[in-house]
Amino acid sequence: MFSLKLHNTLGNIKEEFIPINKKHIKIYACGPTVYNYAHIGNARMAVVCDLLVRILKTLYPKVTYVSNITDIDDKIINASLEKKIPIEKLTKKFEKIYNEDMSALGVSKPDIQPRATEHINEMIHLIETLIKNNSAYVKDYHVLFDVLSYPQYGQLSGRIKEEQVAGSRIEVASYKKNPGDFVLWKPSTENQPGWESPWGRGRPGWHIECSAMSEKTLSLPFDIHGGGLDLTFPHHENEIAQTCGAHKFENPKEYARYWVHNGFVTIDGEKMSKSIGNIFLVHDLINTFPGETLRYALLSSHYRQPLNWNNALIKQSQKTLDRIYRILKENEKIKYDQNIPFDDNVLEALTDDLNSVKALSEINKLAEKLSKSEKTEKILYKSKLLSSGRLIGILKNKPNIWLNYNTTNDNINMNEINKLIEKRDEARNKKDFTTADEIRNILYNMNIEIEDTKDGTKWRKK
């Protein structure tokens, strides 16, 4: 039995994962704010959490994965006004696109995907409890959390009070008792969406929604809370404070036991920024590259480390997958025995704090073994390769389709291609390599690549 080890941000230590109930693992991750297309940084969080859920489902009989949809937010309101699209239409559109784009990366939809607007009552109830417990106060139609009411505030991020204020990026408004206090509820104008509450018509702050939805869907405590490193403070810090303040918990682990955060994505070493114009949208990338290639690239660096995203990384990932699929193509007549599980070395790597770098290395070793093994061993290695690849979310395509072998469209004449290949084979048999090279160039200009194998010449679209 493999033991899962995870780096817990709460305590900043890698430790053995000990579930609350080993018969049912519960995990929550902060999902997208749906007003625009997801960028590659958003995708990294989704892919990392998807990998974690895959491992948990391998080790435990039942796993419930919840990831929310933020469909009420000032950014959404501004985008709605700018694009002159009703908020509900805007959010439903980009929620659908987000799920489709993540699916292209091999990310399974969460078991539960709650929307913030469908949990306003739960948020109001949570805020009322915080006020009753003297953890929150009302001022100028706003409700704010009093950070001084929770002595453990800052324990997740390790920030001292001065750093908390500097890193919060929250306006130090006149209605705050302390600069670090954050909004739980704020008033809405006539032109802004709002709900009736004990404090007047308004809408929730961002942080309260995840506290309300995680408790509603998973109950407390739950096992793992995931998200990007940028959410550690203030969002996740505030989640802990809200939930613990409402339930009078002293220990943050009474909310969630383990906190898993993935590192940032940089673009050629620079932070993604609209002003620089270096934001890569998943919706655009999947129109250029296979989703499996993008997934491989996202997992090519350990999830806790920064990932430098560039064309070289994508091309290398594509080249590696092409090589593995060619080996599978060469061994397509070898049976795949689904009863043969993934390789132990792959799972061992993944259970060591999701070491996808080592896991991918082991998958490449399996491909080499399949390529070089005797016929009697090929079933074993092919089965382990495919089972291991599918565990990590790759190698799900058929080699012919992935490699575009012998596939065509209305603009390509298959008969012409086959005749040219026959002529080239004849030239090669006569050792007329000049003619053979000329035919290769003709095919290349037709966007056809050829490959000489022991089973004959194979061709594919470029």
ChimeraX attribute file (.defattr): number of C-alpha atoms within 10 A of each C-alpha:
attribute: neighborCount
match mode: 1-to-1
recipient: residues
	/A:1	4
	/A:2	12
	/A:3	12
	/A:4	20
	/A:5	16
	/A:6	21
	/A:7	20
	/A:8	21
	/A:9	19
	/A:10	18
	/A:11	14
	/A:12	12
	/A:13	10
	/A:14	13
	/A:15	15
	/A:16	15
	/A:17	18
	/A:18	13
	/A:19	16
	/A:20	13
	/A:21	12
	/A:22	13
	/A:23	10
	/A:24	16
	/A:25	22
	/A:26	26
	/A:27	24
	/A:28	28
	/A:29	23
	/A:30	22
	/A:31	21
	/A:32	21
	/A:33	21
	/A:34	24
	/A:35	23
	/A:36	18
	/A:37	20
	/A:38	24
	/A:39	18
	/A:40	22
	/A:41	22
	/A:42	20
	/A:43	23
	/A:44	25
	/A:45	25
	/A:46	28
	/A:47	24
	/A:48	26
	/A:49	28
	/A:50	21
	/A:51	22
	/A:52	21
	/A:53	20
	/A:54	18
	/A:55	18
	/A:56	20
	/A:57	15
	/A:58	14
	/A:59	18
	/A:60	14
	/A:61	11
	/A:62	15
	/A:63	19
	/A:64	17
	/A:65	22
	/A:66	22
	/A:67	27
	/A:68	21
	/A:69	19
	/A:70	22
	/A:71	25
	/A:72	24
	/A:73	18
	/A:74	14
	/A:75	13
	/A:76	20
	/A:77	19
	/A:78	14
	/A:79	17
	/A:80	18
	/A:81	13
	/A:82	9
	/A:83	10
	/A:84	10
	/A:85	13
	/A:86	12
	/A:87	21
	/A:88	13
	/A:89	11
	/A:90	20
	/A:91	22
	/A:92	14
	/A:93	15
	/A:94	19
	/A:95	23
	/A:96	11
	/A:97	17
	/A:98	23
	/A:99	17
	/A:100	16
	/A:101	22
	/A:102	24
	/A:103	14
	/A:104	18
	/A:105	24
	/A:106	22
	/A:107	22
	/A:108	19
	/A:109	16
	/A:110	21
	/A:111	11
	/A:112	14
	/A:113	16
	/A:114	21
	/A:115	18
	/A:116	23
	/A:117	17
	/A:118	10
	/A:119	15
	/A:120	20
	/A:121	14
	/A:122	18
	/A:123	23
	/A:124	23
	/A:125	13
	/A:126	22
	/A:127	27
	/A:128	19
	/A:129	18
	/A:130	25
	/A:131	18
	/A:132	12
	/A:133	15
	/A:134	13
	/A:135	23
	/A:136	24
	/A:137	21
	/A:138	17
	/A:139	13
	/A:140	11
	/A:141	16
	/A:142	21
	/A:143	26
	/A:144	26
	/A:145	29
	/A:146	24
	/A:147	23
	/A:148	14
	/A:149	14
	/A:150	18
	/A:151	10
	/A:152	16
	/A:153	20
	/A:154	22
	/A:155	16
	/A:156	21
	/A:157	19
	/A:158	17
	/A:159	15
	/A:160	11
	/A:161	15
	/A:162	10
	/A:163	12
	/A:164	19
	/A:165	18
	/A:166	11
	/A:167	13
	/A:168	16
	/A:169	10
	/A:170	14
	/A:171	12
	/A:172	15
	/A:173	10
	/A:174	10
	/A:175	15
	/A:176	21
	/A:177	16
	/A:178	16
	/A:179	20
	/A:180	25
	/A:181	24
	/A:182	25
	/A:183	21
	/A:184	25
	/A:185	25
	/A:186	20
	/A:187	21
	/A:188	16
	/A:189	9
	/A:190	9
	/A:191	8
	/A:192	13
	/A:193	16
	/A:194	17
	/A:195	15
	/A:196	13
	/A:197	16
	/A:198	9
	/A:199	17
	/A:200	15
	/A:201	17
	/A:202	21
	/A:203	25
	/A:204	25
	/A:205	19
	/A:206	19
	/A:207	19
	/A:208	26
	/A:209	26
	/A:210	29
	/A:211	22
	/A:212	24
	/A:213	24
	/A:214	27
	/A:215	16
	/A:216	13
	/A:217	17
	/A:218	18
	/A:219	12
	/A:220	16
	/A:221	16
	/A:222	23
	/A:223	23
	/A:224	22
	/A:225	24
	/A:226	25
	/A:227	24
	/A:228	23
	/A:229	18
	/A:230	13
	/A:231	16
	/A:232	22
	/A:233	18
	/A:234	21
	/A:235	17
	/A:236	24
	/A:237	22
	/A:238	25
	/A:239	23
	/A:240	27
	/A:241	27
	/A:242	30
	/A:243	26
	/A:244	22
	/A:245	25
	/A:246	22
	/A:247	15
	/A:248	15
	/A:249	16
	/A:250	14
	/A:251	13
	/A:252	21
	/A:253	18
	/A:254	17
	/A:255	26
	/A:256	21
	/A:257	19
	/A:258	24
	/A:259	24
	/A:260	23
	/A:261	23
	/A:262	23
	/A:263	19
	/A:264	20
	/A:265	24
	/A:266	19
	/A:267	17
	/A:268	14
	/A:269	12
	/A:270	12
	/A:271	14
	/A:272	19
	/A:273	12
	/A:274	8
	/A:275	7
	/A:276	9
	/A:277	8
	/A:278	14
	/A:279	17
	/A:280	18
	/A:281	17
	/A:282	22
	/A:283	18
	/A:284	13
	/A:285	15
	/A:286	17
	/A:287	9
	/A:288	8
	/A:289	13
	/A:290	15
	/A:291	21
	/A:292	21
	/A:293	23
	/A:294	25
	/A:295	24
	/A:296	25
	/A:297	21
	/A:298	27
	/A:299	23
	/A:300	19
	/A:301	17
	/A:302	18
	/A:303	25
	/A:304	18
	/A:305	11
	/A:306	15
	/A:307	24
	/A:308	17
	/A:309	19
	/A:310	14
	/A:311	10
	/A:312	10
	/A:313	18
	/A:314	19
	/A:315	15
	/A:316	14
	/A:317	20
	/A:318	18
	/A:319	13
	/A:320	15
	/A:321	20
	/A:322	16
	/A:323	15
	/A:324	21
	/A:325	22
	/A:326	18
	/A:327	18
	/A:328	22
	/A:329	17
	/A:330	16
	/A:331	18
	/A:332	15
	/A:333	9
	/A:334	15
	/A:335	12
	/A:336	19
	/A:337	15
	/A:338	11
	/A:339	9
	/A:340	16
	/A:341	15
	/A:342	21
	/A:343	22
	/A:344	13
	/A:345	15
	/A:346	24
	/A:347	24
	/A:348	17
	/A:349	19
	/A:350	25
	/A:351	23
	/A:352	19
	/A:353	22
	/A:354	24
	/A:355	20
	/A:356	25
	/A:357	16
	/A:358	20
	/A:359	24
	/A:360	21
	/A:361	15
	/A:362	21
	/A:363	23
	/A:364	18
	/A:365	14
	/A:366	24
	/A:367	23
	/A:368	16
	/A:369	17
	/A:370	25
	/A:371	19
	/A:372	12
	/A:373	14
	/A:374	10
	/A:375	12
	/A:376	8
	/A:377	12
	/A:378	19
	/A:379	20
	/A:380	21
	/A:381	24
	/A:382	25
	/A:383	23
	/A:384	26
	/A:385	30
	/A:386	24
	/A:387	24
	/A:388	25
	/A:389	22
	/A:390	15
	/A:391	20
	/A:392	26
	/A:393	20
	/A:394	20
	/A:395	20
	/A:396	13
	/A:397	11
	/A:398	13
	/A:399	20
	/A:400	18
	/A:401	12
	/A:402	17
	/A:403	21
	/A:404	17
	/A:405	19
	/A:406	15
	/A:407	13
	/A:408	13
	/A:409	8
	/A:410	6
	/A:411	7
	/A:412	14
	/A:413	11
	/A:414	14
	/A:415	9
	/A:416	11
	/A:417	17
	/A:418	15
	/A:419	11
	/A:420	17
	/A:421	20
	/A:422	13
	/A:423	15
	/A:424	22
	/A:425	20
	/A:426	14
	/A:427	17
	/A:428	15
	/A:429	11
	/A:430	10
	/A:431	11
	/A:432	13
	/A:433	14
	/A:434	12
	/A:435	16
	/A:436	21
	/A:437	14
	/A:438	12
	/A:439	18
	/A:440	19
	/A:441	14
	/A:442	14
	/A:443	19
	/A:444	14
	/A:445	10
	/A:446	15
	/A:447	12
	/A:448	20
	/A:449	17
	/A:450	16
	/A:451	12
	/A:452	10
	/A:453	9
	/A:454	7
	/A:455	7
	/A:456	8
	/A:457	14
	/A:458	17
	/A:459	20
	/A:460	18
	/A:461	18
	/A:462	12
